Amino acid sequence: MVGTANNGRLRLAFSLVNGSQDLDLSSAPASNAGSECGGIEFTREDVEALVNEKMKYKNKFNYKERCENMMEYIKRLRLCIKWFQELEGEYAFEQEKLRNASELTERRCSEMEVALNNKEEELNLIILELRKSLASLQDKLAKEESEKKAAVDSLTKEKEARTSIERSQASLSEELEKVQGELDGANQRIASINDMYKLLQEYNSSLQLYNSKLQTDLDTAHETIKRGEKERSAIVENLHTLRGQHKSLQDQLMSSIASQDEVMKQKDALLNEVACLRMELHQTREDREHYQQQVQSLAAEVSKYKELATNSSELEEKCLSQGNQIQILHDQLAVAERKLQMSDMSIFETRNEFEGQKKLIEELQNRLEDAEFKLIEGEKLRKKLHNTILELKGNIRVFCRVRPQLPDDSSSNQAKVFSYPTSMEYLGRGIDMTQNAQKHSFTFDKVFMPDASQEEVFVEISQLVQSALDGYKVCIFAYGQTGSGKTYTMMGKPGQPDEKGLIPRSLEQIFQTKQALQPQGWRYEMQVSMLEIYNETIRDLLSTNKDASRIENGVAGKQYTIKHDANGNTQVSDLTIVDVQSSREVKYLLDRAAHSRSVGKTQMNEQSSRSHFVFTMRITGVNESTEQQVQGVLNLIDLAGSERLSKSGSTGDRLKETQAINKSLSSLADVIFALAKKEDHVPFRNSKLTYLLQPCLGGDSKTLMFVNISPEPSSAGESLCSLRFAARVNACEIGTPRRQLNMRTSESRLSYG
């Protein structure tokens, strides 16, 4: 009897109804508040039990007890009746609510019908607008004629481009002459090296072989340059003739298309004329038959009626004239048929001529594409020879990159500070800076303008990264003032794949090349380490020991030492070295190192790097088929930015960091100046940075420096100092890169050299 009803309301025990206790209405649920029944519910069993209940009396003659029991029973019956009345009222209320909901739904349906009618009217209006747009499209057809005129203007521009190509050819010839002079100087140096090492017999034989090989390579390069020059001149002449032929063929093609359209119109007109003539001929034949019948009837009447002879003669004359007209129509029909045959033949000939001209145009386009491909290959050959000359000279290559304007920069015009030469000799290699109305010109191996993308920058260094897999030591480092874009160049912008920096792109290329070389029998093992030099103290960014990497009062928790061996390799004691198998693993390590690197806020940069970041990957490769072994090292370095205390506003710890950064960069400048002057003593030990980079700056490594420049006029002084420093770096000769072969050991450590 005690339980929960189906509609969720609580039902009290029915014994409370049968008992003599008073009902507590205040304890009923809120849904039944205010009703006399309170929270009481009746089930079918309760009602049947109440109706079928029989009175039990102790004494049949005790009318008072019987009356009280009857009153209690009547009270329970009234309570049940009131509960049923309330339930019926609720049902009526629900019914009325459902009725109102149905009426509301019907009103909404009618409103939707009205809306659909309105939509239909709107669609009709749209159809009318579309018809109006058809008329406007017809007007656009007239505009296409003006576009044809624009095409004629583009042809004139092509002529101007042809003249510019001829000028570029002359400048290329001058550049080739300069390259010839540099090659002659290289030959003289090789001869002097042969004279210096005549006393050592074994080394002398290897040098002679190497010098003879270089001589043959230079001779072949000279011959290829001459052949390239001849081919370039021939290609330019062929391009001139091909473009002339192409223009004439286009004119002929347009005239033939126009003539073909006129012939088709004439054919249609002749067909219409033939149809009309045929109808007239049919009508004339019917008239002739009719007249012949009349003549026969008249002839019969003439025999009977001689008085009508004059009329018959007139009819005969008329018949003869009709016959003449019929003959004329026959002749006209024959002429029209001959014209139709001639038009069909001319259309066939025009179509054949059109197909031939189309094939000729395709052939000319293919020849033009081949000529452009040869030009591109010649440019690649020139770059390759230029890089070969730089490697022979042993110079540090320098790339200059100008950061684009940022929203936080001043609104000054960038062109007032930097400009870029457009001559063929300095295109893409020169940069001019204007300060205090004085112009300063610099030339580097490559200059990237502010709109250069990360992909364009990486393409220029991709071959240098490839050298690490070939067994060379490669070092790429970014130099510049705070806020000039060094970290963006090296690391990129996190979370944006299109703006990845040189380090992630280099790692992707290395692992892709590793997979591509596996079919050739090459197997590679790669090890990675990352460190930073903070306040002239080395920190291991991959160390899992937090106490070892913690710096307190400028002193690291763990001391690391730098050592160089006789082979030019560099080792850092107790540095964490991780074996990696994929670029994803290296990306995880880079993110981990980025969280551990020291950064801070200054007035010049919101996220300023306060340390020198050094990423190193050592590559060991073995060819299982040839048993050849190579060892390469890739060093990618993001230097901390130079800054002036007056502009950065550094105080406290930031002041100490700035002083340490400027001191290490000053030591780097001292090393560069000593190398440029070829002094006997080079002060590599003046700072941890220069001592770590000693194999890259003074050994047999392929070294490239990025000098990053800020375009703000307020930073012109620092930019000029950076450009002058980069020019001195580009003039340094550090020796010829040497490939490391047959040097793999089972317990080899990671080196920075």
C-alpha positions in Angstrom: 0.0 0.0 0.0 3.0 2.3 0.5 4.8 3.3 -2.8 5.3 5.8 -5.6 2.5 6.5 -8.1 3.2 6.4 -11.9 2.9 10.1 -12.3 5.8 10.7 -9.8 3.7 12.0 -6.8 4.2 10.4 -3.4 1.3 8.4 -1.9 0.9 8.0 1.9 0.0 4.7 3.5 -3.7 3.9 3.2 -3.6 3.0 6.9 -3.5 6.7 7.6 -6.8 7.0 5.9 -8.3 4.1 7.8 -6.8 5.1 11.1 -8.0 7.7 13.5 -4.9 10.0 13.2 -5.2 13.5 11.8 -3.7 14.2 8.4 -0.7 16.6 8.3 -1.4 18.6 5.0 1.6 20.8 5.4 3.9 17.8 4.7 2.3 17.2 1.2 4.4 17.9 -1.9 4.3 21.3 -3.5 2.4 20.1 -6.5 -0.7 19.3 -4.3 -0.4 22.3 -2.0 -3.7 24.0 -1.3 -5.8 20.9 -1.9 -7.8 19.2 0.8 -6.3 15.8 -0.1 -2.8 17.0 0.5 -0.3 14.5 -0.8 -2.7 11.5 -0.6 -3.3 9.3 -3.7 -5.7 6.5 -4.3 -5.0 3.4 -6.4 -7.6 1.1 -7.8 -7.0 -1.4 -5.0 -7.5 1.4 -2.4 -10.8 2.5 -3.9 -12.1 -1.1 -4.2 -11.1 -1.8 -0.6 -12.8 1.4 0.6 -16.1 0.6 -1.3 -16.2 -3.0 -0.2 -15.2 -2.3 3.4 -17.6 -3.8 5.9 -18.2 -2.3 9.3 -17.1 -4.2 12.3 -18.6 -3.5 15.7 -17.9 -4.8 19.1 -21.4 -4.3 20.1 -24.2 -4.2 17.5 -26.4 -2.1 19.8 -23.8 0.6 20.4 -25.2 3.1 18.1 -22.8 5.8 19.1 -19.8 3.7 18.0 -21.6 2.7 14.8 -22.3 6.4 14.1 -18.7 7.4 14.7 -17.5 4.7 12.4 -20.0 5.6 9.8 -18.9 9.3 10.0 -15.3 8.3 9.7 -16.1 6.1 6.7 -18.1 9.0 5.1 -15.2 11.3 5.7 -12.8 8.9 3.9 -15.3 8.6 1.0 -15.6 12.4 0.7 -11.7 12.6 0.7 -11.6 10.0 -2.1 -14.3 11.8 -4.1 -12.5 15.1 -3.7 -9.3 13.5 -4.9 -11.1 12.2 -7.9 -12.6 15.7 -8.6 -9.1 17.2 -8.3 -7.7 14.6 -10.7 -10.5 15.2 -13.1 -9.8 19.0 -12.9 -6.1 18.3 -13.7 -7.1 16.2 -16.7 -9.4 19.0 -17.9 -6.6 21.5 -17.5 -4.2 19.3 -19.4 -6.9 18.8 -22.1 -7.3 22.6 -22.4 -3.5 23.0 -22.5 -3.2 20.5 -25.3 -6.1 22.2 -27.2 -4.3 25.6 -26.9 -1.1 23.9 -28.1 -2.9 22.5 -31.1 -4.4 25.9 -32.0 -1.0 27.5 -31.6 0.5 24.8 -34.0 -2.3 25.5 -36.5 -1.6 29.2 -36.4 2.1 28.5 -36.9 1.3 26.3 -39.9 -0.8 29.1 -41.4 2.0 31.6 -40.8 4.4 29.2 -42.4 2.1 28.9 -45.5 2.1 32.7 -45.7 5.9 32.8 -45.3 6.2 30.2 -48.1 4.0 32.3 -50.4 6.2 35.3 -49.6 9.3 33.2 -50.4 7.7 32.2 -53.7 7.2 35.8 -54.6 10.8 36.6 -53.6 12.0 33.8 -55.8 9.9 35.2 -58.7 11.6 38.5 -58.1 15.0 36.8 -58.1 14.2 35.1 -61.4 13.4 38.6 -62.8 16.7 39.9 -61.5 18.5 36.9 -63.0 16.9 37.7 -66.4 18.2 41.3 -66.0 21.6 39.8 -65.2 21.5 38.0 -68.5 21.3 41.4 -70.2 24.2 42.6 -68.2 26.2 39.6 -69.2 25.7 40.5 -72.8 27.2 43.9 -72.0 30.2 42.1 -70.6 30.7 40.4 -73.9 31.4 43.9 -75.3 34.0 44.4 -72.6 35.9 41.3 -73.8 36.9 43.3 -76.9 38.7 45.8 -74.7 40.5 42.8 -73.0 41.7 41.8 -76.5 43.3 45.3 -76.8 44.9 44.7 -73.4 46.4 41.5 -74.8 48.0 43.6 -77.6 49.5 45.8 -74.9 50.9 42.7 -73.1 52.7 41.8 -76.4 54.5 45.2 -76.3 55.5 44.4 -72.7 56.9 41.2 -73.9 59.2 43.1 -76.3 60.4 45.2 -73.4 61.1 42.0 -71.4 63.1 40.7 -74.3 65.3 43.8 -74.2 65.8 43.3 -70.4 66.9 39.7 -71.0 69.5 40.9 -73.5 70.8 43.3 -70.9 70.9 40.6 -68.3 72.9 38.5 -70.7 75.5 41.2 -70.9 75.7 41.4 -67.1 76.0 37.6 -66.9 78.9 37.6 -69.3 80.7 40.2 -67.1 80.0 38.0 -64.0 81.4 35.0 -65.8 84.6 37.0 -66.6 84.9 37.8 -62.8 84.4 34.1 -62.0 87.2 33.3 -64.5 89.5 35.7 -62.7 88.6 34.1 -59.3 89.3 30.6 -60.8 92.7 31.8 -62.0 93.5 33.0 -58.5 92.4 29.6 -57.1 94.8 27.9 -59.5 97.7 30.1 -58.3 96.9 29.2 -54.7 96.8 25.5 -55.5 100.3 25.8 -57.2 101.6 27.6 -54.1 100.2 24.9 -51.8 102.0 22.2 -54.0 105.3 24.0 -53.6 104.9 24.3 -49.8 104.4 20.5 -49.1 107.0 19.0 -51.5 109.1 17.5 -48.6 106.4 15.2 -47.3 106.2 12.4 -49.9 103.0 10.7 -48.8 101.0 13.9 -48.2 102.6 15.3 -51.4 101.1 12.5 -53.6 97.6 13.0 -52.1 97.8 16.8 -52.6 98.9 16.4 -56.2 96.0 14.0 -56.9 93.7 16.4 -55.2 95.1 19.5 -57.1 95.0 17.7 -60.5 91.4 16.8 -59.8 90.6 20.4 -58.9 92.3 21.6 -62.0 90.3 19.3 -64.3 87.1 20.3 -62.4 87.9 23.9 -62.9 88.7 23.4 -66.6 85.5 21.5 -67.1 83.6 24.2 -65.2 85.2 26.8 -67.5 84.2 24.8 -70.5 80.7 24.4 -69.2 80.5 28.1 -68.6 81.5 28.8 -72.1 79.0 26.3 -73.4 76.3 27.7 -71.2 77.1 31.2 -72.6 76.8 30.0 -76.1 73.6 28.1 -75.4 72.2 31.1 -73.6 72.9 33.4 -76.6 71.4 30.8 -78.9 68.4 30.4 -76.7 67.9 34.2 -76.6 68.0 34.3 -80.4 65.6 31.3 -80.6 63.3 33.0 -78.2 63.3 36.2 -80.3 62.5 34.3 -83.5 60.0 32.0 -81.8 58.1 34.9 -80.3 58.0 36.6 -83.7 56.7 33.5 -85.3 54.2 33.0 -82.5 52.8 36.5 -83.0 52.5 36.1 -86.8 50.8 32.7 -86.3 48.4 34.2 -83.8 47.5 37.0 -86.4 47.0 34.3 -89.1 45.0 32.2 -86.8 42.7 35.1 -85.9 42.2 36.1 -89.6 41.5 32.4 -90.5 38.9 32.2 -87.8 37.3 35.4 -89.0 37.3 34.2 -92.6 35.9 30.8 -91.5 33.0 32.6 -89.7 32.3 34.7 -92.9 32.3 31.5 -95.0 29.8 29.9 -92.6 27.6 32.9 -92.8 27.8 32.9 -96.6 27.0 29.2 -96.6 23.9 29.8 -94.4 22.8 32.6 -96.7 23.2 30.4 -99.8 21.3 27.6 -98.2 18.4 29.9 -97.5 18.6 31.3 -101.0 18.6 27.7 -102.5 15.6 26.8 -100.4 13.7 29.9 -101.6 14.6 29.1 -105.2 13.4 25.6 -104.8 10.1 26.8 -103.5 9.8 29.2 -106.4 10.7 26.4 -108.8 8.0 24.2 -107.4 5.4 26.9 -107.6 6.5 27.7 -111.2 6.1 24.0 -112.1 2.6 23.9 -110.7 1.7 27.1 -112.6 3.2 25.6 -115.8 1.1 22.4 -115.4 -2.0 24.5 -114.7 -1.2 26.7 -117.8 -0.7 23.6 -119.9 -4.1 22.3 -119.0 -5.5 25.7 -119.9 -3.6 25.6 -123.2 -5.0 22.1 -124.0 -8.5 23.2 -123.2 -8.0 26.4 -125.3 -6.6 24.4 -128.2 -9.7 22.2 -128.2 -11.9 25.3 -128.1 -9.8 26.8 -131.0 -10.6 23.9 -133.2 -14.2 24.4 -132.4 -14.1 28.1 -132.3 -11.9 29.7 -134.8 -12.9 33.1 -133.7 -10.7 32.6 -130.5 -7.4 32.1 -132.5 -6.0 35.4 -131.3 -6.5 34.5 -127.6 -4.7 31.1 -128.1 -1.7 32.8 -129.7 -1.4 35.1 -126.7 -1.6 32.1 -124.3 1.1 30.3 -126.2 3.4 33.3 -125.9 2.7 33.4 -122.2 3.5 29.8 -121.9 6.8 30.3 -123.7 7.7 33.1 -121.3 6.9 30.8 -118.3 9.2 28.2 -119.8 12.0 30.8 -120.1 11.5 31.7 -116.5 11.7 28.0 -115.5 15.0 27.7 -117.4 16.4 30.7 -115.6 15.4 29.3 -112.2 17.1 26.0 -113.2 20.3 27.9 -114.0 20.1 29.9 -110.7 19.7 26.6 -108.8 22.8 25.1 -110.5 24.9 28.2 -109.6 23.7 28.0 -106.0 24.7 24.4 -105.7 28.1 25.1 -107.1 28.6 27.9 -104.6 27.6 25.6 -101.8 30.2 23.0 -102.9 32.9 25.7 -103.1 32.0 26.9 -99.6 32.2 23.3 -98.2 35.6 22.9 -99.8 36.8 26.2 -98.4 35.6 25.3 -94.9 37.4 22.0 -95.0 40.6 23.7 -96.1 40.3 26.3 -93.4 39.8 23.6 -90.8 42.9 21.7 -91.9 44.9 25.0 -91.9 43.6 25.7 -88.3 44.6 22.3 -87.1 48.1 22.7 -88.6 48.5 26.1 -87.0 47.4 24.7 -83.7 50.0 21.9 -83.8 52.6 24.5 -84.8 51.7 26.7 -81.8 51.9 23.7 -79.5 55.3 22.8 -80.9 56.5 26.4 -80.4 55.2 26.4 -76.8 57.1 23.2 -76.1 60.3 24.7 -77.5 59.7 27.8 -75.4 59.3 25.7 -72.2 62.6 23.8 -73.1 64.4 27.1 -73.6 63.1 28.3 -70.2 64.2 25.0 -68.6 67.7 25.4 -70.0 67.9 29.0 -68.6 66.9 27.7 -65.1 69.5 24.9 -65.4 72.1 27.5 -66.3 71.2 29.6 -63.3 71.5 26.5 -61.0 74.9 25.7 -62.6 76.0 29.3 -61.9 75.0 29.0 -58.2 76.7 25.6 -57.9 80.0 27.1 -59.3 79.6 30.1 -57.0 79.3 27.8 -54.0 82.3 25.7 -55.2 84.4 28.9 -55.4 83.4 29.9 -51.9 84.3 26.4 -50.6 87.7 26.6 -52.3 88.2 30.0 -50.7 87.1 28.7 -47.3 85.0 31.8 -46.5 82.1 31.9 -44.0 78.9 32.4 -46.0 76.6 35.2 -44.8 72.9 35.6 -45.5 71.1 38.8 -44.6 67.4 38.8 -43.7 65.4 42.0 -43.1 62.5 41.6 -40.7 59.1 42.8 -42.0 57.3 45.7 -40.3 55.2 44.7 -37.2 52.0 46.3 -36.0 53.9 47.6 -32.9 56.6 49.3 -34.9 56.6 53.0 -35.7 54.8 54.2 -38.8 58.0 55.4 -40.5 58.5 54.3 -44.1 60.8 51.4 -44.4 62.1 52.5 -47.8 63.8 55.5 -46.1 66.2 53.1 -44.3 66.8 50.1 -46.7 66.8 49.7 -50.4 67.7 46.8 -52.7 69.7 47.1 -55.9 68.0 45.8 -59.1 71.0 45.3 -61.3 71.8 41.7 -62.3 75.2 41.8 -60.5 73.7 42.7 -57.1 70.1 41.4 -57.5 69.3 39.3 -54.5 72.8 39.8 -53.0 73.0 43.6 -52.3 71.4 45.8 -49.7 71.8 49.6 -49.3 71.2 51.4 -46.0 70.7 55.2 -45.6 71.6 56.8 -42.3 71.9 60.6 -41.8 71.6 61.1 -45.6 74.6 58.9 -46.1 74.3 55.7 -48.1 76.1 52.4 -47.1 76.2 49.5 -49.5 76.8 45.9 -48.6 77.0 42.7 -50.6 76.4 39.2 -49.1 75.9 35.7 -50.5 72.1 36.2 -50.3 69.8 39.0 -49.1 66.2 38.2 -48.1 63.7 41.0 -48.3 61.0 41.4 -45.7 58.4 39.6 -47.8 60.5 36.4 -48.0 58.8 33.3 -46.6 60.3 30.7 -44.3 60.2 28.2 -47.2 62.2 30.5 -49.5 64.9 30.9 -46.8 65.2 27.2 -46.2 65.5 26.4 -49.9 68.7 28.4 -50.0 70.3 26.4 -47.1 68.8 23.0 -47.9 72.0 21.8 -49.8 74.1 22.9 -46.8 72.0 20.8 -44.5 72.3 17.9 -46.9 76.1 18.1 -46.5 75.7 16.9 -42.9 74.4 13.6 -44.2 77.3 13.4 -46.6 79.8 13.5 -43.7 80.6 17.2 -43.3 80.5 19.5 -40.3 77.9 22.1 -40.8 77.2 25.2 -38.6 74.4 27.7 -39.1 74.0 30.5 -36.6 71.7 33.6 -36.4 73.2 37.0 -35.3 71.5 40.3 -34.8 70.1 42.8 -32.3 67.1 42.0 -29.9 63.8 41.9 -31.8 65.3 41.4 -35.3 63.8 38.0 -35.9 66.6 35.5 -35.0 64.4 33.0 -33.0 61.7 33.3 -35.7 64.2 32.4 -38.4 65.6 29.5 -36.5 62.5 28.1 -34.7 59.5 29.7 -36.4 56.1 30.4 -34.9 54.7 27.5 -32.7 51.4 26.1 -33.9 51.7 27.4 -37.5 53.1 24.8 -39.9 53.6 27.3 -42.8 55.9 29.4 -40.5 58.2 26.7 -39.3 61.8 27.8 -38.8 65.1 26.4 -40.2 65.6 23.9 -37.4 62.3 22.0 -37.8 62.6 22.1 -41.6 66.2 20.9 -41.5 65.2 17.9 -39.3 62.3 17.0 -41.7 64.7 17.1 -44.7 67.3 14.9 -42.9 64.8 12.2 -41.9 63.2 12.3 -45.4 66.6 11.9 -47.0 67.4 9.1 -44.6 64.4 7.2 -45.7 65.2 7.9 -49.4 68.8 6.5 -49.0 67.8 3.2 -47.4 67.3 1.4 -50.8 70.9 2.4 -51.6 72.2 0.5 -48.6 72.7 3.5 -46.2 71.8 3.2 -42.5 72.0 6.2 -40.3 72.2 6.7 -36.5 71.4 10.1 -35.1 72.1 11.7 -31.7 70.7 15.1 -30.4 71.7 17.4 -27.6 70.6 20.9 -26.7 72.2 23.5 -24.4 72.2 27.2 -23.7 74.9 29.5 -22.5 73.3 31.8 -19.9 75.5 34.3 -18.1 78.6 32.5 -19.3 77.3 29.3 -17.8 76.3 26.1 -19.7 72.9 24.7 -19.0 71.7 21.3 -20.3 68.2 21.8 -21.6 67.4 18.1 -21.9 68.5 17.1 -18.4 65.9 15.4 -16.3 67.6 16.5 -13.1 66.1 19.9 -12.2 68.8 20.6 -9.7 71.5 20.2 -12.3 69.9 22.7 -14.7 69.0 25.2 -12.0 70.9 28.5 -11.8 71.2 30.3 -8.5 73.1 33.6 -8.1 74.5 33.1 -11.6 76.1 29.7 -10.8 74.7 26.5 -12.3 73.8 23.5 -10.1 76.2 21.4 -12.3 79.4 22.5 -14.0 80.0 21.5 -17.6 83.4 21.7 -19.4 84.2 22.0 -23.1 87.0 19.9 -24.6 88.4 19.7 -28.1 90.2 16.6 -29.5 92.9 16.4 -32.2 90.3 15.7 -34.9 88.6 19.0 -34.3 85.6 17.4 -32.5 84.2 19.1 -29.4 82.8 17.4 -26.3 80.8 18.8 -23.4 81.2 16.7 -20.3 78.0 15.1 -18.7 75.8 16.6 -21.4 72.5 14.7 -22.1 72.6 12.9 -25.4 69.4 11.4 -26.9 69.2 8.9 -29.7 66.4 9.8 -32.1 64.7 7.9 -34.9 62.1 10.4 -36.3 61.5 14.1 -36.6 58.5 13.8 -34.2 60.9 12.7 -31.4 63.2 15.7 -32.1 60.1 18.1 -32.1 59.2 16.8 -28.7 62.8 17.5 -27.5 62.7 21.0 -29.0 59.4 21.8 -27.2 60.9 20.5 -24.0 64.1 22.6 -24.5 62.0 25.7 -25.4 60.2 25.5 -22.0 63.5 25.3 -20.2 65.2 28.1 -22.1 65.8 31.5 -20.4 63.6 34.3 -21.8 62.6 37.6 -20.4 60.7 40.8 -21.2 62.5 44.1 -22.2 61.5 47.4 -23.7 62.7 46.1 -27.1 61.1 42.7 -27.1 58.2 41.1 -25.2 59.8 37.6 -25.4 63.5 38.2 -25.6 66.0 35.3 -25.6 68.4 35.8 -22.7 70.8 33.1 -23.7 72.6 31.5 -26.6 70.8 28.3 -27.8 72.8 25.5 -29.4 71.1 22.6 -31.1 73.5 19.8 -32.2 72.8 16.6 -34.2 75.5 14.1 -34.9 74.9 11.8 -37.8 76.7 8.5 -38.3 76.1 6.7 -41.6 77.2 3.3 -42.9 76.7 1.9 -46.4 76.2 -1.8 -46.0 77.1 -2.6 -49.7 80.3 -0.4 -50.0 81.2 -0.5 -46.2 81.7 3.2 -46.4 81.3 5.2 -43.2 80.6 8.9 -42.8 80.3 11.1 -39.8 78.5 14.5 -40.0 77.6 17.1 -37.5 74.8 19.7 -37.8 75.0 22.7 -35.4 72.1 25.1 -35.4 72.6 28.1 -33.1 70.2 30.9 -32.1 72.4 33.6 -30.5 71.0 36.0 -27.9 70.4 39.5 -29.3 72.7 42.4 -28.8 71.1 45.4 -27.2 71.9 48.8 -25.7 71.1 49.4 -22.1 69.7 52.9 -22.9 67.0 51.3 -25.2 66.3 48.0 -23.4 65.9 49.5 -20.0 67.3 46.4 -18.3 67.8 46.4 -14.5 68.6 43.8 -11.9 68.9 40.3 -13.3 68.1 41.6 -16.8 71.1 44.0 -16.5 73.4 41.1 -15.6 72.1 39.1 -18.6 72.6 42.0 -21.0 76.1 42.5 -19.8 76.9 38.8 -20.2 75.3 38.7 -23.7 77.2 41.8 -24.9 80.4 40.5 -23.5 80.1 37.1 -25.4 79.1 38.8 -28.6 82.1 41.2 -28.2 84.3 38.2 -27.8 82.8 36.8 -31.0 83.6 40.1 -32.8 87.2 39.9 -31.5 87.6 36.4 -32.9 86.2 37.4 -36.3 88.5 40.4 -36.5 91.5 38.3 -35.6 90.6 35.7 -38.3 90.0 38.5 -40.9 93.5 39.9 -40.1 95.0 36.4 -40.1 96.6 36.9 -36.7 98.6 34.2 -35.1 96.6 34.2 -31.9 92.8 34.0 -32.1 91.1 34.6 -28.7 88.7 31.7 -28.7 88.9 31.2 -24.9 87.6 34.7 -24.0 84.1 33.3 -23.7 82.2 30.0 -23.5 80.4 30.8 -26.8 83.6 31.4 -28.9 85.3 28.4 -27.3 82.3 26.2 -28.2 82.3 27.5 -31.8 86.1 27.2 -32.3 85.8 24.2 -34.8 83.1 26.1 -36.7 85.0 29.4 -36.9 88.6 28.1 -37.3 88.4 24.5 -38.5 87.2 22.5 -41.5 83.4 23.2 -41.1 80.9 24.6 -43.6 79.7 27.7 -41.7 76.8 30.0 -42.5 75.7 33.1 -40.6 72.3 34.7 -40.7 72.5 38.4 -39.9 69.0 39.6 -39.0 68.1 43.2 -39.4 65.3 45.3 -37.9 63.6 47.7 -40.4 62.8 50.4 -37.7 64.5 53.7 -38.3 65.2 53.9 -34.5 67.3 50.8 -34.8 69.4 52.1 -37.7 72.6 52.4 -35.6 72.4 48.8 -34.4 71.5 47.6 -37.9 74.6 49.3 -39.4 76.8 47.7 -36.8 75.3 44.3 -37.6 75.8 44.8 -41.3 79.5 45.9 -40.9 80.1 42.9 -38.6 78.5 40.5 -41.2 80.7 42.0 -43.9 83.8 41.2 -41.8 82.5 37.7 -41.2 82.0 37.1 -44.9 85.6 38.1 -45.6 87.0 35.5 -43.1 88.8 32.4 -44.5 88.6 29.5 -42.2 89.9 26.7 -44.4 88.5 24.2 -46.8 85.7 21.9 -45.5 86.8 18.2 -45.1 84.6 15.2 -45.3 84.9 12.8 -42.4 85.2 9.2 -43.6 86.1 5.9 -41.8 86.0 7.5 -38.4 83.1 5.7 -36.8 83.7 4.2 -33.3 81.5 2.1 -31.1 81.6 4.5 -28.2 81.6 7.8 -30.0 80.4 10.9 -28.2 78.4 13.8 -29.5 80.6 16.7 -30.8 79.9 20.3 -31.8 82.7 20.5 -34.3 
